[in-house]
Amino acid sequence: MMDGGENFDVRKADRAALCDIRNVVIDTTLPCKERIKSYIDQIGNPYCYVDDGVVVAIGYADTQVSLQDRLKSYVSSLG
């Protein structure tokens, strides 16, 4: 199973082995913990899946900059 690490190459992903996120169904009547468990059970690897035919790989950088800071910087650069 892939871990979403920085060395993962999405071009080499086995699409047939990945879950298509469009097939994941979330029961919003369940408590939050149960929804999370259900999502993980259905998606398999939350770091690598298929969305509309595109392999999506999620990774994280070892940095002190927060996602919020990155988003603020990005939005600022648009204007």
C-alpha positions as CSV (number, residue, x, y, z in Angstrom):
1,M,0.0,0.0,0.0
2,M,1.3,3.4,-0.9
3,D,1.7,5.9,1.9
4,G,1.4,9.2,0.1
5,G,5.2,9.8,0.6
6,E,7.2,12.2,-1.4
7,N,8.9,9.4,-3.5
8,F,5.6,8.1,-4.9
9,D,5.2,8.5,-8.7
10,V,1.5,8.7,-9.8
11,R,2.5,7.8,-13.3
12,K,3.4,4.3,-12.0
13,A,0.3,3.7,-10.0
14,D,-1.8,0.6,-10.7
15,R,-5.2,2.2,-11.5
16,A,-6.9,-1.1,-11.3
17,A,-5.8,-1.5,-7.7
18,L,-7.0,2.0,-6.6
19,C,-10.5,2.9,-5.5
20,D,-12.5,5.4,-7.5
21,I,-13.7,8.0,-5.0
22,R,-16.9,8.4,-6.9
23,N,-17.9,4.9,-5.6
24,V,-17.5,6.0,-2.0
25,V,-20.8,6.7,-0.2
26,I,-20.8,8.7,3.1
27,D,-23.8,8.1,5.3
28,T,-24.2,11.5,6.9
29,T,-26.6,10.1,9.6
30,L,-23.6,8.3,11.2
31,P,-21.5,9.9,13.9
32,C,-18.3,11.5,12.7
33,K,-16.0,8.6,13.9
34,E,-18.1,6.1,12.1
35,R,-18.2,8.2,8.9
36,I,-14.4,8.4,9.0
37,K,-14.1,4.6,9.5
38,S,-16.5,3.9,6.7
39,Y,-14.6,6.3,4.4
40,I,-11.3,4.6,5.1
41,D,-12.9,1.1,4.8
42,Q,-14.3,2.1,1.3
43,I,-11.3,4.1,-0.1
44,G,-8.6,1.7,1.1
45,N,-5.7,4.1,0.8
46,P,-6.8,7.7,1.5
47,Y,-3.4,8.9,0.2
48,C,-3.9,7.5,-3.3
49,Y,-7.1,7.0,-5.2
50,V,-8.8,7.7,-8.6
51,D,-11.1,10.6,-9.1
52,D,-12.8,10.8,-12.5
53,G,-10.1,8.8,-14.2
54,V,-7.2,10.8,-12.6
55,V,-4.9,9.2,-10.1
56,V,-4.8,11.5,-7.0
57,A,-1.8,11.1,-4.6
58,I,-1.7,13.2,-1.5
59,G,1.6,13.9,0.3
60,Y,2.8,16.2,3.0
61,A,5.9,18.3,3.2
62,D,8.0,18.5,6.4
63,T,7.7,22.2,6.9
64,Q,6.7,24.7,9.6
65,V,4.4,26.6,7.1
66,S,0.8,25.7,7.7
67,L,-1.8,24.9,5.1
68,Q,-3.7,28.1,6.1
69,D,-0.5,30.2,5.5
70,R,0.0,28.6,2.1
71,L,-3.6,29.2,1.1
72,K,-3.4,32.9,2.2
73,S,-0.2,33.3,0.2
74,Y,-1.8,31.7,-2.8
75,V,-5.0,33.9,-2.6
76,S,-2.8,37.0,-2.2
77,S,-0.9,36.1,-5.3
78,L,-4.1,36.0,-7.4
79,G,-4.9,39.7,-6.9
